[in-house]
Amino acid sequence: VVYRCLNTNSTTNAFFDGILVCNGHYSKPLYPTIPGKEKFVGTIIHSHDYRDSQHFKGENVVILGAAASGTDIAVEISKDVNQVYLAHNGPFLPSKLPANVAQIRGISE
């Protein structure tokens, strides 16, 4: 996955085992268009379909979206996964997050 910092325009490559999409409005999931998504071999699910963190145990996971669902899931799965990347383009959350939760800019590829 490649993500871009909107302030500096720099890009970073990262590897993930799973992606959780956390945007849309509750019962109407919205999946963003991400170039190259079809090449990703891990799991992609929407927060609407998320039930528990066991499926991601020990993995590196990126969560797209840092509103209520995204931040709730990031904190919940942090106890079972290796690393959580909370990807969003808003101001970084001022709240203290678990040590293995890092905020990054949105995914571009």
C-alpha positions in Angstrom: 0.0 0.0 0.0 1.2 3.5 -0.8 0.0 6.5 1.3 0.7 10.2 0.6 1.1 13.0 3.1 -1.1 15.8 1.9 1.1 18.5 3.5 4.5 17.4 2.1 3.3 15.3 -0.9 5.7 12.6 0.2 4.7 9.0 -0.3 5.4 5.9 1.9 5.2 2.2 1.0 3.8 -0.1 3.7 2.8 -3.8 3.8 -0.4 -4.9 5.6 -2.2 -8.2 6.2 -5.6 -6.7 6.4 -7.5 -3.5 5.6 -10.6 -2.3 7.4 -12.7 0.3 5.6 -14.4 2.6 8.1 -16.3 5.1 6.1 -19.9 5.4 5.0 -22.9 6.1 7.2 -23.7 3.1 9.5 -25.8 0.8 7.4 -24.7 2.1 4.0 -21.1 1.0 3.6 -19.0 3.2 1.3 -15.9 1.7 -0.3 -13.3 4.1 -1.6 -11.8 3.7 -5.1 -8.1 2.8 -4.5 -5.9 2.2 -7.5 -4.3 -1.2 -7.3 -6.8 -2.6 -4.7 -7.2 -5.7 -6.8 -3.5 -6.6 -6.2 -3.9 -6.7 -2.5 -3.9 -10.3 -1.3 -5.0 -9.8 2.3 -8.4 -9.3 3.8 -10.5 -6.2 3.1 -13.7 -5.7 5.1 -15.9 -2.8 5.8 -16.5 -1.7 9.4 -20.2 -2.6 8.8 -19.1 -6.3 8.6 -16.6 -6.2 11.4 -17.5 -8.4 14.4 -14.3 -9.1 16.4 -10.5 -8.9 16.3 -9.7 -12.6 16.2 -9.5 -12.7 12.4 -6.6 -10.2 12.5 -4.6 -11.7 15.4 -0.9 -11.0 15.1 -1.3 -9.1 11.8 -0.5 -5.6 10.7 -3.8 -3.8 9.8 -4.6 -0.5 8.2 -7.9 1.1 9.1 -9.2 3.7 6.5 -11.2 6.4 8.3 -10.8 7.8 11.8 -14.4 8.7 12.7 -16.3 6.8 15.4 -16.2 3.4 13.8 -12.5 3.6 12.7 -11.2 4.8 16.1 -13.4 2.3 18.0 -12.1 -0.6 15.9 -8.5 0.6 16.1 -8.6 0.6 19.8 -10.4 -2.7 20.1 -8.2 -4.7 17.7 -5.0 -3.2 19.1 -5.0 -5.9 21.9 -4.8 -8.7 19.3 -2.8 -7.4 16.3 0.8 -6.6 15.8 0.3 -3.0 14.6 -2.6 -0.8 13.6 -2.3 2.1 11.2 -5.2 4.5 11.4 -5.2 6.2 8.0 -7.1 9.4 7.5 -6.7 12.9 6.0 -8.2 14.9 8.9 -6.2 16.4 11.8 -4.5 13.8 13.8 -6.5 12.8 16.8 -5.2 14.3 20.1 -6.4 11.4 22.1 -3.9 9.0 23.6 -4.0 5.8 21.6 -2.5 2.3 22.4 1.2 2.1 21.7 0.7 -0.1 18.6 -1.7 2.3 17.0 -0.1 4.9 14.6 -1.9 7.6 12.7 -0.9 8.0 9.1 -2.3 9.9 6.1 -4.8 8.4 3.7 -4.0 5.6 1.3 -3.5 6.6 -2.3 -2.5 3.2 -3.8 
